[in-house]
Amino acid sequence: MKINTTKQKLLRGELAFGYSAKLGSPVAAELLSHSGVDFVMLDGQHGAWGPDSLVAGLAAICAGPATPFVRVLSNQFHLIGQTLDAGALGIVIPMVDTVAEARAAARACRYPPKGTRSFGWGRALAYGNDYTDWSDEQLFVAVQIESAPAVENAEAILATPGVDGCMVGPQDLALSLGFHPREIPTRDEHARALERIVQACHNTGKIPGIDIGAPDTVAQRVAQGFRCIWMGNDARFVANSAVMGVKDVKRGA
């Protein structure tokens, strides 16, 4: 049996932190797994992962101690099943705006009778022949709340059986509310939307999560009640470090 240590921490009321991997590089994903975070998420929505590299990326994460997460491209039954069969222990489904969409996502993730997932597995066999006995329990399913309609429906979405929590997409939420993401710090309606999502999680006993883009706002989001936090990605780390390196050289020249 493979224990999803990230999910167990969250169920105990603890915080869990992770990074996203967007570059499509298994080596980068492996390095992130050894960084000390609880989980690493391969970003299949905004990242450069294809079917083959995704499998290699999951294996690379498992070479370190982090829990392997994947954000799928969209809420599609076969895509979700294929991703789980490859060994994802956490899955993030983007753009879930309604209860019907949440129900479809949750059911695609669990075997009958809890869901409709097809019985079978690929790389997940690396977890042992008993994989199908415990995968329903250990899998962490997060739906993305990232639109004004999703905020309106948040409590009903999160009350859906099989949904373990959410990942807020602050930037898309801002766009849905009618303003550019750079305005988030000054927009009270965005802060109120986040409060409503956290309260919906509390009311339903689910895990509130958020993608904050960089570690410097972790304390702020924890204070707001978020417990599962995506705090940056490999592409941004590389780009920012490269830019800062050039700036440091030029300042010293």
N, C-alpha and C positions, 0 to 999 in steps of 0.2 A: 504493500500500500504506500502510495506517495502522499505525504501530508502537504497541503497547500499552506505553508507557514504564514503567508501574507493574509490569507482569509482568516486563519485562526487568530492572528493578532487583532484583526479588525473586529471579529466576533467577541473578543475579550474587552473591547472598548479602547484598544490601544491605537496609536497612530501608525500609518504605513506610508513610506515614501518611495517614489520610483522615478526612473528616467524613461524617456521614449527613445527608440532607435529609428531614425528616418533614412539613413544613408544607404540602406540595403547591404551593409557590410556585416557579416557574421563576426569578424574580428572586433569591430567596434562594439557589437552587442555583447560579446564575451567580456571585453574590458569593462563595460558598464556593469555587468553582472558581478564583477569583482570589486566594484567601487564602494560597496557598503550599503547600497540601497536594498529595499525589501523586494522590489520587482523591477523588471525591465519589460517595456511594452514595444513590440514590433508594430510600427504604424503602417498598416495596410491601406489606410485612407489617404494620408498625405505624404507617405514615405515612398521609397524606391524599391519596395519588396515585391518580388514575383513569386509564383508557386514554388519554384525550386529553392530560391534564396530564403524564402520564409522557413522552410524545413531546416535548412542549414542554420538560420538565425536562432530558431528554437533550440536546436542541439547546442549551439554556442552558449546561449544563456544558461542552459543546464550544466555546462562545464564549470560554472560558478555557483554561488549560493542563492542567487536571486530567483524569484518565481517568474516563470515565463508567461507573459501576457501578450495578447494580440488585439489590436483594433482592426476589425474587418472593414472592407470597403463600404459595405452596405448591409442592410438587414435582409439577407437572402438565406433561405434554408440550406441550400447545398453548400454555399460558401462558408457558413457557420460550421456545418458538419465537417467539411474538409479541414478547416482550421483546427477544430478540436481533435480530429483524428491525427493531425500532425503533432499534437502534444501540448497545445496551449492549456494552461491551468487557470488563466484568467482571460476573459474575453470582453471587449468593449464594443457595443453596437451603436453606431452614430445615428443622429437624427431620428430619435424616437419621440414622436409628438403625441401619440394617442395610446389608449389602453390596448386597442387591437394590435398595434405595432409592438407594444411591450410583450403582449401575450405570445405573439408569433416568435419573437426573439427568444423568450424564455423556453418555449416548448421545443424550439430547434436545438436547444442546448442540453436537453435531458432525454434519457432513454424512456420508452414506455414503461409503466403507465403514466409517469409524470410529464412526459413530453412525447415528441415525435421523431427524435434523433434516430437515424439509421444505425443499426447494430453493426459495428465494425470499427476498425482502427488501423492506422498506419504506423507512423513513427511513435505514437503513444504506447505501442507495445513495449518500448524501452522501459516503461514504468512497471512492467510486470504483467503476467497473465491474468491477474485479478483486476486489471484496469477498469473493466466495466462494472465491477462490484462497488467501487468507491467513487467513480468519477462524478456522478451526480452530486454527491455530498461535498466533494473537495473543490469543484469548479466554482469560480467566482464570476458571476454574470453582472456586468454593469451596463446600464443603458445611458446614453448621452442625453442630458437635458440641455438643449442649446437653442431654444426658440421661445417666443412669447406663448404660442399655444402649448408647448411642453410645460412651461411654468404653470399655466392655468390648470393643466391636467396632472401636475406633478404627484400629488398624493395618490390619485387613482393609478397612475403608472407604477409608482413604487410599491403599491399594495399588491401588484400582480404576483401571484405565486411563481417562484423560480427566479425572480429578479432579486439580486442580493444588494444592489446599491446603484449609485449613479456616478457618472463623470460629467461635471458641468463643463461645457465649452464656452468660456466667457466671451471670446471674440465673436463667434457666431451669434451668441445671445445678444450682444450689443447691436449687431447688424439687424437682427430681427426686431429689436426694440426701436430701431430707427436712427442709430448714430454710429460713428466710426469707433472701432475698438480703442483708439488712442484717447477717447473721451471717457473711458470707463471710470477713472479715479474721481471725476467730477459729476458723475451722473447718479443721482439718488435712486432713480428707477432701477438701475442695474443692481445696486446694493440691496434694494427691497426684493428684487427677484431672487437673489442669492439667499436672503433670509427665508424667503418662502420655500425654497428648495430644501434647505437644511431642516426647517420645521416639518416639511413633508416626510423627510427621512426619519426624524425623531418620532413622528406620529405612527409610522408604519414599521419601525424597528429595522430600517435599512441603513446602509452605509453611505454617508455623504462624501463624494469625491469631487475633485476639481483639478483641471490642468492650469497651472499658474505660469508656465513658460520659463521661469527662472527661480532659483532658490531664495532670492532676496525678499519675497513676499510670503514665505512660509508662515511666519509668526502671525501675520495678519489673517491669513486664511484659517489657521488653526483656531484663532480667537473667534472667528465667525462660526466655528463648529464643524469645519471639514476635517475628516480623519484619514482619507486616502488621497494622497497628493502627488500628482505628476509635476515634477519641478524642473523640466528642461529636457533637451534632446541633443543627440550627438552632432547634428548638423550645426546647431547654434553654438555649441561648445567649440567646435573646430573654427567656425567663422569668427566668433568673438575673440578667441585666443590668438588667431592669426592677425586680426586687426590690432589688438592690444600690443602684440609683439612688435609690429611695425611702428606703432606710436612710441613705444618705449625706446626703440632704436633711434628714431628721429629726435626725440627729446634729448637723448644723450649725445647726439652727433654735434 
